[in-house]
Amino acid sequence: MSVYINNEEDIAKMRVSGRLAAELLDYIGDFVKPGVTTNELNQLCHDYQLNVQGSIPAPLGYGEPPFPKSICTSVNHVICHGIPDDKPLKKGDVLNIDVTIIKDGYHGDSSRMFMVGEVSPHAKRLSQVTHECMMLGIEQVKPGATLGDVGHAIQVHAENNGYSIVQEFCGHGVGKKFHCEPQVLHYGKRGTGLKLEPGMIFTIEPMLNQGKRHLRILADGWTVVTKDRSLSAQWEHEVLVTETGYEILTVSPRTQQP
């Protein structure tokens, strides 16, 4: 496994792209409310990137088949890679918005959960525990730690709270490429897997299901849903391994909270 070690110039540019991704999520969150469509949210993000940030939406045209939109919007039982459409959001929906921007050739990748109006206590709890899992995983990051340490911390907290972890999708290295080594599993055993070194940058993005972990991919080739149609939640940050620990590159500029 060849993992790219970012130099100071790379890191400086990744800080910019990470901040822009977080800024985009700050911006679009103001528009998430009952009655809005995910297509409308997609267009707002697209226009903001091009006209305000001077950034490029990485998902648009990515992959095979080419992803048709600029952001991913995953509602309720959609685990990830939901394609924006014209169906209005309704009160009680939970929504993950996943954005990846390209600025000066470097990718900023982050996602957050948004509540549409008042949502059920169990939906709030799933979102909260998923965020806790991400942060517990991030807190394992330091030179000499392993990716197994990260996955183990996430898995234990998720399962102790009665949730299952999606295993088919994982975090990933990111930089000049959208996806590269290493693969960051959200389950695992302590002390196993890649040993972390300063200069590595990757995402940690656990997906938790309220029901079983099993999934299916819809005919569009992208949309991933829970097989039992139970709720799913995901949070994602981009993390740099520093000399002494970690730095989150996608902290909200508005709240300064990860």
Accessible surface in RSA format (square Angstrom, percent):
REM  Atomic radii and reference values for relative SASA: ProtOr
REM  Chains: A
REM  Algorithm: Lee & Richards
REM  Probe-radius: 1.40
REM  Slices: 20
REM RES _ NUM      All-atoms   Total-Side   Main-Chain    Non-polar    All polar
REM                ABS   REL    ABS   REL    ABS   REL    ABS   REL    ABS   REL
RES MET A   1   149.17  77.2  63.37  41.9  85.79 204.3  76.05  64.7  73.12  96.9
RES SER A   2   104.36  88.2  81.00 108.1  23.35  53.8  50.68 107.9  53.68  75.2
RES VAL A   3    24.68  16.2   6.07   5.5  18.61  44.8   6.14   5.3  18.54  50.3
RES TYR A   4   121.88  56.9 108.30  61.6  13.58  35.3 101.41  76.2  20.47  25.2
RES ILE A   5    74.64  42.5  59.19  44.1  15.45  37.2  59.19  42.6  15.45  41.9
RES ASN A   6    11.73   8.1   4.79   4.6   6.95  16.7   0.06   0.2  11.67  11.3
RES ASN A   7    83.10  57.3  74.27  71.8   8.83  21.3  42.02 101.1  41.09  39.7
RES GLU A   8   134.11  77.0 128.29  97.1   5.82  13.9  69.45 134.3  64.66  52.8
RES GLU A   9   108.20  62.1  98.43  74.5   9.78  23.3  40.22  77.8  67.98  55.5
RES ASP A  10     3.96   2.8   3.96   3.9   0.00   0.0   0.01   0.0   3.95   3.9
RES ILE A  11    13.47   7.7  13.47  10.0   0.00   0.0  13.47   9.7   0.00   0.0
RES ALA A  12    50.94  46.8  46.51  71.8   4.43  10.1  48.44  68.2   2.49   6.6
RES LYS A  13    72.51  35.4  70.79  43.4   1.72   4.1  36.33  32.7  36.19  38.5
RES MET A  14     0.00   0.0   0.00   0.0   0.00   0.0   0.00   0.0   0.00   0.0
RES ARG A  15   102.49  43.0  98.22  50.1   4.27  10.2  42.12  57.6  60.37  36.6
RES VAL A  16    58.24  38.3  57.39  52.0   0.85   2.0  58.21  50.6   0.03   0.1
RES SER A  17     0.00   0.0   0.00   0.0   0.00   0.0   0.00   0.0   0.00   0.0
RES GLY A  18     0.00   0.0   0.00   N/A   0.00   0.0   0.00   0.0   0.00   0.0
RES ARG A  19   111.40  46.8 110.12  56.1   1.28   3.0  48.94  66.9  62.47  37.9
RES LEU A  20    12.47   6.9  12.47   8.9   0.00   0.0  12.47   8.8   0.00   0.0
RES ALA A  21     0.00   0.0   0.00   0.0   0.00   0.0   0.00   0.0   0.00   0.0
RES ALA A  22     0.03   0.0   0.00   0.0   0.03   0.1   0.03   0.0   0.00   0.0
RES GLU A  23    43.18  24.8  42.79  32.4   0.38   0.9  14.53  28.1  28.64  23.4
RES LEU A  24     0.00   0.0   0.00   0.0   0.00   0.0   0.00   0.0   0.00   0.0
RES LEU A  25     0.43   0.2   0.00   0.0   0.43   1.1   0.00   0.0   0.43   1.2
RES ASP A  26    13.78   9.7   9.42   9.4   4.36  10.3   8.01  18.9   5.77   5.8
RES TYR A  27    51.48  24.0  49.84  28.4   1.64   4.3  34.91  26.2  16.57  20.4
RES ILE A  28     0.00   0.0   0.00   0.0   0.00   0.0   0.00   0.0   0.00   0.0
RES GLY A  29    21.44  26.4   0.00   N/A  21.44  26.4   7.92  21.7  13.53  30.3
RES ASP A  30    80.07  56.1  60.38  60.1  19.69  46.6  28.47  67.0  51.60  51.5
RES PHE A  31    71.18  35.6  69.13  42.8   2.05   5.3  69.83  42.3   1.35   3.9
RES VAL A  32    16.72  11.0   1.78   1.6  14.95  36.0   1.78   1.5  14.95  40.5
RES LYS A  33   113.88  55.6 113.88  69.9   0.00   0.0  63.65  57.3  50.23  53.5
RES PRO A  34    66.65  48.6  47.79  43.6  18.85  68.5  47.99  39.6  18.66 116.0
RES GLY A  35    50.67  62.5   0.00   N/A  50.67  62.5  31.05  85.2  19.62  43.9
RES VAL A  36    21.76  14.3  16.72  15.1   5.04  12.1  20.23  17.6   1.53   4.1
RES THR A  37    18.06  12.8  18.06  18.3   0.00   0.0  16.70  22.4   1.36   2.1
RES THR A  38     5.15   3.7   5.15   5.2   0.00   0.0   3.05   4.1   2.10   3.2
RES ASN A  39    32.33  22.3  29.06  28.1   3.27   7.9  11.76  28.3  20.57  19.9
RES GLU A  40    88.30  50.7  83.18  62.9   5.12  12.2  37.56  72.7  50.74  41.4
RES LEU A  41     0.00   0.0   0.00   0.0   0.00   0.0   0.00   0.0   0.00   0.0
RES ASN A  42    11.86   8.2  11.86  11.5   0.00   0.0   0.00   0.0  11.86  11.5
RES GLN A  43    93.98  52.6  93.98  68.7   0.00   0.0  40.16  85.5  53.82  40.8
RES LEU A  44    51.55  28.7  50.71  36.3   0.84   2.1  51.29  36.0   0.26   0.7
RES CYS A  45     0.00   0.0   0.00   0.0   0.00   0.0   0.00   0.0   0.00   0.0
RES HIS A  46    39.81  21.8  39.81  27.7   0.00   0.0  21.54  22.2  18.27  21.3
RES ASP A  47    58.02  40.6  56.26  56.0   1.76   4.2  18.31  43.1  39.71  39.6
RES TYR A  48    37.23  17.4  33.54  19.1   3.68   9.6  17.37  13.1  19.86  24.5
RES GLN A  49     0.53   0.3   0.53   0.4   0.00   0.0   0.00   0.0   0.53   0.4
RES LEU A  50    87.69  48.8  67.51  48.3  20.18  50.7  69.24  48.6  18.45  49.6
RES ASN A  51   120.45  83.1  83.41  80.6  37.04  89.2  28.13  67.7  92.32  89.2
RES VAL A  52    98.90  65.1  66.85  60.5  32.06  77.2  70.82  61.5  28.08  76.2
RES GLN A  53    12.13   6.8   0.36   0.3  11.77  28.0   5.39  11.5   6.74   5.1
RES GLY A  54    48.62  60.0   0.00   N/A  48.62  60.0  28.30  77.6  20.32  45.5
RES SER A  55     2.88   2.4   0.00   0.0   2.88   6.6   0.24   0.5   2.65   3.7
RES ILE A  56   104.70  59.6 104.70  78.0   0.00   0.0 104.70  75.4   0.00   0.0
RES PRO A  57     7.45   5.4   4.49   4.1   2.96  10.8   4.49   3.7   2.96  18.4
RES ALA A  58    10.74   9.9   0.83   1.3   9.91  22.5   2.80   3.9   7.94  21.0
RES PRO A  59     9.03   6.6   8.07   7.4   0.96   3.5   9.03   7.5   0.00   0.0
RES LEU A  60    83.95  46.8  63.62  45.5  20.32  51.1  63.62  44.7  20.32  54.7
RES GLY A  61    45.23  55.8   0.00   N/A  45.23  55.8  23.96  65.8  21.27  47.6
RES TYR A  62    84.53  39.5  77.44  44.1   7.09  18.4  61.21  46.0  23.32  28.7
RES GLY A  63    37.67  46.5   0.00   N/A  37.67  46.5  21.85  60.0  15.82  35.4
RES GLU A  64   153.11  87.9 121.44  91.9  31.67  75.4  65.12 126.0  87.99  71.8
RES PRO A  65    59.39  43.3  59.39  54.1   0.00   0.0  59.39  49.0   0.00   0.0
RES PRO A  66    77.81  56.7  68.04  62.0   9.77  35.5  68.04  56.2   9.77  60.7
RES PHE A  67     4.16   2.1   3.50   2.2   0.66   1.7   3.50   2.1   0.66   1.9
RES PRO A  68    68.49  49.9  45.65  41.6  22.85  83.0  54.62  45.1  13.87  86.2
RES LYS A  69    51.98  25.4  51.03  31.3   0.95   2.3  17.57  15.8  34.41  36.7
RES SER A  70     2.30   1.9   1.83   2.4   0.47   1.1   0.00   0.0   2.30   3.2
RES ILE A  71     0.02   0.0   0.02   0.0   0.00   0.0   0.02   0.0   0.00   0.0
RES CYS A  72    12.59   9.5  12.55  14.0   0.05   0.1   0.57   1.4  12.03  13.0
RES THR A  73     6.03   4.3   0.70   0.7   5.33  12.7   0.00   0.0   6.03   9.1
RES SER A  74     3.82   3.2   1.05   1.4   2.77   6.4   0.22   0.5   3.60   5.0
RES VAL A  75    34.49  22.7  32.54  29.5   1.95   4.7  32.54  28.3   1.95   5.3
RES ASN A  76    34.44  23.8  33.33  32.2   1.12   2.7  10.39  25.0  24.05  23.2
RES HIS A  77    35.41  19.4  35.41  24.6   0.00   0.0  22.81  23.5  12.60  14.7
RES VAL A  78    20.83  13.7  17.96  16.3   2.88   6.9  17.96  15.6   2.88   7.8
RES ILE A  79     2.18   1.2   0.00   0.0   2.18   5.3   0.00   0.0   2.18   5.9
RES CYS A  80     6.16   4.7   5.11   5.7   1.05   2.5   5.26  13.3   0.90   1.0
RES HIS A  81    51.28  28.0  49.77  34.6   1.51   3.9  20.15  20.8  31.12  36.2
RES GLY A  82     2.59   3.2   0.00   N/A   2.59   3.2   2.59   7.1   0.00   0.0
RES ILE A  83    40.47  23.0  27.23  20.3  13.24  31.9  27.23  19.6  13.24  35.9
RES PRO A  84     2.82   2.1   0.00   0.0   2.82  10.3   0.00   0.0   2.82  17.5
RES ASP A  85    69.77  48.9  67.54  67.2   2.23   5.3  30.06  70.7  39.71  39.6
RES ASP A  86   107.28  75.1  93.06  92.6  14.22  33.6  35.17  82.8  72.11  71.9
RES LYS A  87   144.02  70.3 134.56  82.6   9.46  22.5  87.00  78.3  57.01  60.7
RES PRO A  88    75.86  55.3  67.83  61.8   8.03  29.2  67.83  56.0   8.03  49.9
RES LEU A  89     7.26   4.0   4.23   3.0   3.04   7.6   4.57   3.2   2.70   7.3
RES LYS A  90   119.63  58.4 117.25  71.9   2.37   5.7 100.54  90.5  19.09  20.3
RES LYS A  91   141.85  69.2 121.67  74.7  20.19  48.1  65.41  58.9  76.44  81.4
RES GLY A  92    32.72  40.4   0.00   N/A  32.72  40.4  17.10  46.9  15.63  35.0
RES ASP A  93     7.22   5.1   6.83   6.8   0.39   0.9   0.29   0.7   6.93   6.9
RES VAL A  94     3.89   2.6   3.74   3.4   0.15   0.4   3.74   3.2   0.15   0.4
RES LEU A  95     0.00   0.0   0.00   0.0   0.00   0.0   0.00   0.0   0.00   0.0
RES ASN A  96     5.15   3.5   5.10   4.9   0.04   0.1   3.17   7.6   1.97   1.9
RES ILE A  97     0.00   0.0   0.00   0.0   0.00   0.0   0.00   0.0   0.00   0.0
RES ASP A  98    21.80  15.3  20.87  20.8   0.94   2.2   4.60  10.8  17.21  17.2
RES VAL A  99     0.15   0.1   0.03   0.0   0.12   0.3   0.15   0.1   0.00   0.0
RES THR A 100     3.36   2.4   2.82   2.9   0.53   1.3   0.00   0.0   3.36   5.1
RES ILE A 101     0.00   0.0   0.00   0.0   0.00   0.0   0.00   0.0   0.00   0.0
RES ILE A 102    36.72  20.9  35.26  26.3   1.47   3.5  35.26  25.4   1.47   4.0
RES LYS A 103    52.76  25.7  50.80  31.2   1.96   4.7  24.85  22.4  27.91  29.7
RES ASP A 104   102.51  71.8  68.80  68.5  33.71  79.7  23.83  56.1  78.68  78.5
RES GLY A 105    41.18  50.8   0.00   N/A  41.18  50.8  30.76  84.4  10.43  23.4
RES TYR A 106    12.71   5.9  12.71   7.2   0.00   0.0   7.02   5.3   5.70   7.0
RES HIS A 107    13.36   7.3  13.36   9.3   0.00   0.0   8.32   8.6   5.05   5.9
RES GLY A 108     0.00   0.0   0.00   N/A   0.00   0.0   0.00   0.0   0.00   0.0
RES ASP A 109     3.80   2.7   3.80   3.8   0.00   0.0   0.00   0.0   3.80   3.8
RES SER A 110     0.67   0.6   0.67   0.9   0.00   0.0   0.00   0.0   0.67   0.9
RES SER A 111     0.97   0.8   0.00   0.0   0.97   2.2   0.00   0.0   0.97   1.4
RES ARG A 112    35.73  15.0  35.73  18.2   0.00   0.0  15.64  21.4  20.09  12.2
RES MET A 113    13.45   7.0   2.31   1.5  11.14  26.5   2.31   2.0  11.14  14.8
RES PHE A 114    28.39  14.2  25.18  15.6   3.20   8.3  28.39  17.2   0.00   0.0
RES MET A 115    60.11  31.1  40.66  26.9  19.45  46.3  40.07  34.1  20.04  26.6
RES VAL A 116     0.00   0.0   0.00   0.0   0.00   0.0   0.00   0.0   0.00   0.0
RES GLY A 117    40.74  50.2   0.00   N/A  40.74  50.2  25.83  70.9  14.91  33.4
RES GLU A 118   109.80  63.0  97.63  73.9  12.17  29.0  48.29  93.4  61.51  50.2
RES VAL A 119     6.86   4.5   0.13   0.1   6.73  16.2   2.86   2.5   4.00  10.9
RES SER A 120    39.24  33.2  28.60  38.2  10.64  24.5  31.94  68.0   7.30  10.2
RES PRO A 121   112.37  81.9 105.03  95.7   7.34  26.7 108.73  89.8   3.64  22.6
RES HIS A 122    98.58  53.9  94.61  65.8   3.97  10.2  63.39  65.3  35.19  41.0
RES ALA A 123     4.45   4.1   1.90   2.9   2.54   5.8   2.11   3.0   2.34   6.2
RES LYS A 124    98.79  48.2  94.66  58.1   4.14   9.8  57.90  52.1  40.89  43.6
RES ARG A 125   107.56  45.2 105.23  53.6   2.33   5.5  50.34  68.8  57.21  34.7
RES LEU A 126     2.11   1.2   2.11   1.5   0.00   0.0   2.11   1.5   0.00   0.0
RES SER A 127     7.84   6.6   7.64  10.2   0.20   0.5   3.44   7.3   4.39   6.2
RES GLN A 128   110.21  61.6 103.03  75.3   7.18  17.1  33.13  70.5  77.08  58.5
RES VAL A 129     6.46   4.2   6.46   5.8   0.00   0.0   6.46   5.6   0.00   0.0
RES THR A 130     0.00   0.0   0.00   0.0   0.00   0.0   0.00   0.0   0.00   0.0
RES HIS A 131    46.73  25.5  46.73  32.5   0.00   0.0  29.36  30.3  17.37  20.2
RES GLU A 132    57.23  32.9  54.05  40.9   3.18   7.6  32.47  62.8  24.76  20.2
RES CYS A 133     0.00   0.0   0.00   0.0   0.00   0.0   0.00   0.0   0.00   0.0
RES MET A 134     0.44   0.2   0.44   0.3   0.00   0.0   0.44   0.4   0.00   0.0
RES MET A 135    30.78  15.9  30.78  20.4   0.00   0.0  30.78  26.2   0.00   0.0
RES LEU A 136    60.88  33.9  60.88  43.6   0.00   0.0  60.88  42.8   0.00   0.0
RES GLY A 137     0.00   0.0   0.00   N/A   0.00   0.0   0.00   0.0   0.00   0.0
RES ILE A 138     0.00   0.0   0.00   0.0   0.00   0.0   0.00   0.0   0.00   0.0
RES GLU A 139    94.36  54.2  71.88  54.4  22.48  53.5  23.03  44.5  71.33  58.2
RES GLN A 140    42.46  23.7  37.60  27.5   4.86  11.6   3.61   7.7  38.85  29.5
RES VAL A 141     1.57   1.0   0.00   0.0   1.57   3.8   0.00   0.0   1.57   4.2
RES LYS A 142   115.36  56.3 115.36  70.8   0.00   0.0  57.84  52.1  57.52  61.3
RES PRO A 143    44.91  32.7  28.24  25.7  16.67  60.6  28.69  23.7  16.23 100.8
RES GLY A 144    42.29  52.1   0.00   N/A  42.29  52.1  24.07  66.1  18.21  40.8
RES ALA A 145     8.14   7.5   2.20   3.4   5.95  13.5   7.76  10.9   0.38   1.0
RES THR A 146    10.67   7.6  10.67  10.8   0.00   0.0  10.67  14.3   0.00   0.0
RES LEU A 147    14.91   8.3  12.33   8.8   2.57   6.5  12.71   8.9   2.19   5.9
RES GLY A 148     7.50   9.2   0.00   N/A   7.50   9.2   6.69  18.4   0.80   1.8
RES ASP A 149    20.40  14.3  20.40  20.3   0.00   0.0   1.76   4.1  18.64  18.6
RES VAL A 150     0.00   0.0   0.00   0.0   0.00   0.0   0.00   0.0   0.00   0.0
RES GLY A 151     0.06   0.1   0.00   N/A   0.06   0.1   0.06   0.2   0.00   0.0
RES HIS A 152    54.74  29.9  54.74  38.0   0.00   0.0  34.02  35.1  20.72  24.1
RES ALA A 153     9.94   9.1   3.51   5.4   6.44  14.6   7.85  11.1   2.09   5.5
RES ILE A 154     0.00   0.0   0.00   0.0   0.00   0.0   0.00   0.0   0.00   0.0
RES GLN A 155    43.77  24.5  43.77  32.0   0.00   0.0   4.88  10.4  38.89  29.5
RES VAL A 156    62.44  41.1  59.36  53.7   3.08   7.4  62.44  54.3   0.00   0.0
RES HIS A 157    45.31  24.8  44.06  30.6   1.25   3.2  31.49  32.5  13.83  16.1
RES ALA A 158     0.00   0.0   0.00   0.0   0.00   0.0   0.00   0.0   0.00   0.0
RES GLU A 159    95.53  54.8  77.16  58.4  18.37  43.7  27.79  53.7  67.74  55.3
RES ASN A 160   118.98  82.1  81.66  78.9  37.32  89.9  22.91  55.1  96.07  92.9
RES ASN A 161    37.11  25.6  27.13  26.2   9.97  24.0   4.52  10.9  32.58  31.5
RES GLY A 162    60.64  74.8   0.00   N/A  60.64  74.8  36.24  99.4  24.40  54.7
RES TYR A 163    14.09   6.6   8.26   4.7   5.83  15.2   8.05   6.0   6.05   7.5
RES SER A 164    23.67  20.0  19.65  26.2   4.01   9.2  23.20  49.4   0.47   0.7
RES ILE A 165     6.25   3.6   2.68   2.0   3.57   8.6   2.68   1.9   3.57   9.7
RES VAL A 166     0.65   0.4   0.00   0.0   0.65   1.6   0.00   0.0   0.65   1.8
RES GLN A 167    63.55  35.5  52.85  38.6  10.70  25.5   6.25  13.3  57.30  43.5
RES GLU A 168    94.33  54.2  60.37  45.7  33.96  80.9  48.65  94.1  45.67  37.3
RES PHE A 169    47.66  23.8  43.85  27.2   3.81   9.9  46.24  28.0   1.42   4.1
RES CYS A 170    29.10  22.0  16.16  18.0  12.94  30.4   0.94   2.4  28.16  30.4
RES GLY A 171     0.00   0.0   0.00   N/A   0.00   0.0   0.00   0.0   0.00   0.0
RES HIS A 172    16.87   9.2  16.87  11.7   0.00   0.0  14.19  14.6   2.68   3.1
RES GLY A 173     0.59   0.7   0.00   N/A   0.59   0.7   0.59   1.6   0.00   0.0
RES VAL A 174     4.44   2.9   0.00   0.0   4.44  10.7   0.10   0.1   4.34  11.8
RES GLY A 175     6.13   7.6   0.00   N/A   6.13   7.6   6.13  16.8   0.00   0.0
RES LYS A 176   128.92  62.9 107.89  66.2  21.04  50.1  58.69  52.8  70.23  74.8
RES LYS A 177   140.38  68.5 135.40  83.1   4.98  11.9  82.61  74.4  57.77  61.5
RES PHE A 178    25.79  12.9  22.12  13.7   3.67   9.5  22.12  13.4   3.67  10.5
RES HIS A 179    81.31  44.4  61.64  42.8  19.67  50.3  43.68  45.0  37.63  43.8
RES CYS A 180    44.21  33.4  26.59  29.7  17.62  41.4  27.97  70.9  16.25  17.5
RES GLU A 181    68.08  39.1  61.51  46.5   6.57  15.7  23.40  45.3  44.68  36.5
RES PRO A 182     0.28   0.2   0.28   0.3   0.00   0.0   0.28   0.2   0.00   0.0
RES GLN A 183   107.03  59.9 100.43  73.4   6.61  15.7  25.54  54.4  81.49  61.8
RES VAL A 184     0.02   0.0   0.02   0.0   0.00   0.0   0.02   0.0   0.00   0.0
RES LEU A 185    71.26  39.7  69.24  49.5   2.02   5.1  69.44  48.8   1.82   4.9
RES HIS A 186     1.46   0.8   0.05   0.0   1.40   3.6   0.00   0.0   1.46   1.7
RES TYR A 187    60.15  28.1  57.21  32.5   2.94   7.7  34.10  25.6  26.05  32.1
RES GLY A 188    22.90  28.2   0.00   N/A  22.90  28.2  19.45  53.4   3.46   7.7
RES LYS A 189   152.76  74.5 150.19  92.2   2.57   6.1  94.45  85.0  58.31  62.1
RES ARG A 190   131.93  55.4 112.48  57.3  19.45  46.3  56.54  77.3  75.39  45.7
RES GLY A 191    57.47  70.9   0.00   N/A  57.47  70.9  28.78  79.0  28.68  64.2
RES THR A 192    64.25  45.7  59.35  60.2   4.90  11.7  55.26  74.2   8.99  13.6
RES GLY A 193    62.04  76.5   0.00   N/A  62.04  76.5  35.33  97.0  26.71  59.8
RES LEU A 194    42.23  23.5  29.38  21.0  12.84  32.3  36.98  26.0   5.25  14.1
RES LYS A 195   131.49  64.1 125.91  77.3   5.58  13.3  68.18  61.4  63.31  67.4
RES LEU A 196     2.81   1.6   0.00   0.0   2.81   7.1   0.00   0.0   2.81   7.6
RES GLU A 197    89.47  51.4  89.10  67.4   0.37   0.9  23.19  44.8  66.28  54.1
RES PRO A 198    42.22  30.8  35.85  32.7   6.37  23.1  36.16  29.9   6.05  37.6
RES GLY A 199     6.15   7.6   0.00   N/A   6.15   7.6   3.87  10.6   2.28   5.1
RES MET A 200     2.93   1.5   2.93   1.9   0.00   0.0   2.93   2.5   0.00   0.0
RES ILE A 201     6.39   3.6   0.00   0.0   6.39  15.4   0.00   0.0   6.39  17.3
RES PHE A 202     0.00   0.0   0.00   0.0   0.00   0.0   0.00   0.0   0.00   0.0
RES THR A 203     0.00   0.0   0.00   0.0   0.00   0.0   0.00   0.0   0.00   0.0
RES ILE A 204     0.00   0.0   0.00   0.0   0.00   0.0   0.00   0.0   0.00   0.0
RES GLU A 205    13.70   7.9  13.70  10.4   0.00   0.0   0.02   0.0  13.68  11.2
RES PRO A 206     0.00   0.0   0.00   0.0   0.00   0.0   0.00   0.0   0.00   0.0
RES MET A 207     2.73   1.4   2.72   1.8   0.01   0.0   2.57   2.2   0.17   0.2
RES LEU A 208     0.00   0.0   0.00   0.0   0.00   0.0   0.00   0.0   0.00   0.0
RES ASN A 209     0.00   0.0   0.00   0.0   0.00   0.0   0.00   0.0   0.00   0.0
RES GLN A 210    57.05  31.9  40.52  29.6  16.53  39.4  21.59  46.0  35.46  26.9
RES GLY A 211    26.87  33.1   0.00   N/A  26.87  33.1  21.39  58.7   5.48  12.3
RES LYS A 212   144.46  70.5 140.63  86.3   3.82   9.1  87.24  78.5  57.22  60.9
RES ARG A 213    73.15  30.7  71.78  36.6   1.37   3.3  15.68  21.4  57.47  34.8
RES HIS A 214    86.14  47.1  85.07  59.1   1.07   2.7  47.09  48.5  39.05  45.4
RES LEU A 215    30.94  17.2  14.86  10.6  16.07  40.4  14.86  10.4  16.07  43.3
RES ARG A 216   116.81  49.0 112.42  57.3   4.39  10.4  40.36  55.2  76.45  46.3
RES ILE A 217    93.06  53.0  66.16  49.3  26.90  64.8  66.16  47.6  26.90  73.0
RES LEU A 218    60.12  33.5  54.17  38.8   5.95  14.9  56.46  39.7   3.65   9.8
RES ALA A 219   117.69 108.2  69.83 107.8  47.86 108.9  83.39 117.4  34.31  90.9
RES ASP A 220    61.13  42.8  39.30  39.1  21.83  51.6  37.99  89.4  23.13  23.1
RES GLY A 221    39.26  48.4   0.00   N/A  39.26  48.4  19.78  54.3  19.47  43.6
RES TRP A 222    39.20  15.7  37.02  17.9   2.18   5.1  38.15  20.3   1.05   1.7
RES THR A 223    11.56   8.2  11.56  11.7   0.00   0.0   8.03  10.8   3.53   5.3
RES VAL A 224     0.92   0.6   0.92   0.8   0.00   0.0   0.92   0.8   0.00   0.0
RES VAL A 225     3.29   2.2   3.29   3.0   0.00   0.0   3.29   2.9   0.00   0.0
RES THR A 226     0.51   0.4   0.00   0.0   0.51   1.2   0.00   0.0   0.51   0.8
RES LYS A 227   135.13  65.9 115.61  70.9  19.53  46.5  59.22  53.3  75.91  80.9
RES ASP A 228    71.77  50.3  40.12  39.9  31.64  74.8  43.16 101.6  28.61  28.5
RES ARG A 229   157.75  66.2 137.69  70.2  20.06  47.8  58.27  79.6  99.48  60.3
RES SER A 230    22.02  18.6  12.51  16.7   9.50  21.9  22.02  46.9   0.00   0.0
RES LEU A 231    31.69  17.7  29.82  21.3   1.87   4.7  29.82  20.9   1.87   5.0
RES SER A 232     3.79   3.2   0.09   0.1   3.69   8.5   0.37   0.8   3.42   4.8
RES ALA A 233     2.39   2.2   0.99   1.5   1.39   3.2   2.39   3.4   0.00   0.0
RES GLN A 234     2.57   1.4   2.22   1.6   0.34   0.8   0.31   0.7   2.25   1.7
RES TRP A 235    41.85  16.8  41.85  20.3   0.00   0.0  41.85  22.3   0.00   0.0
RES GLU A 236     1.52   0.9   0.74   0.6   0.78   1.9   0.00   0.0   1.52   1.2
RES HIS A 237     7.66   4.2   7.66   5.3   0.00   0.0   6.92   7.1   0.74   0.9
RES GLU A 238     0.00   0.0   0.00   0.0   0.00   0.0   0.00   0.0   0.00   0.0
RES VAL A 239     0.00   0.0   0.00   0.0   0.00   0.0   0.00   0.0   0.00   0.0
RES LEU A 240     4.97   2.8   4.97   3.6   0.00   0.0   4.97   3.5   0.00   0.0
RES VAL A 241     0.80   0.5   0.00   0.0   0.80   1.9   0.00   0.0   0.80   2.2
RES THR A 242    33.62  23.9  28.20  28.6   5.42  12.9  31.43  42.2   2.20   3.3
RES GLU A 243   139.16  79.9 118.71  89.8  20.45  48.7  57.15 110.5  82.01  67.0
RES THR A 244   129.12  91.8  97.95  99.3  31.17  74.3  76.71 103.0  52.41  79.2
RES GLY A 245    11.77  14.5   0.00   N/A  11.77  14.5  11.77  32.3   0.00   0.0
RES TYR A 246    81.36  38.0  58.21  33.1  23.15  60.2  31.63  23.8  49.72  61.3
RES GLU A 247    52.79  30.3  48.61  36.8   4.18   9.9  28.83  55.8  23.96  19.6
RES ILE A 248    24.09  13.7   9.69   7.2  14.41  34.7   9.69   7.0  14.41  39.1
RES LEU A 249     9.64   5.4   0.44   0.3   9.20  23.1   4.33   3.0   5.31  14.3
RES THR A 250     0.32   0.2   0.00   0.0   0.32   0.8   0.00   0.0   0.32   0.5
RES VAL A 251    41.53  27.3  33.96  30.7   7.57  18.2  33.96  29.5   7.57  20.5
RES SER A 252     5.80   4.9   5.13   6.9   0.66   1.5   5.13  10.9   0.67   0.9
RES PRO A 253    47.62  34.7  28.82  26.3  18.80  68.3  32.00  26.4  15.62  97.1
RES ARG A 254   143.95  60.4 108.35  55.2  35.60  84.8  59.95  81.9  84.00  50.9
RES THR A 255    76.31  54.3  56.40  57.2  19.91  47.5  59.90  80.5  16.41  24.8
RES GLN A 256   123.58  69.1 108.04  79.0  15.54  37.0  51.14 108.9  72.44  54.9
RES GLN A 257   121.01  67.7 115.10  84.1   5.91  14.1  41.00  87.3  80.00  60.7
RES PRO A 258    48.80  35.6  37.05  33.8  11.74  42.7  45.91  37.9   2.89  17.9
END  Absolute sums over single chains surface
CHAIN  1 A    11068.5       8860.3       2208.1       6209.5       4859.0
END  Absolute sums over all chains
TOTAL         11068.5       8860.3       2208.1       6209.5       4859.0
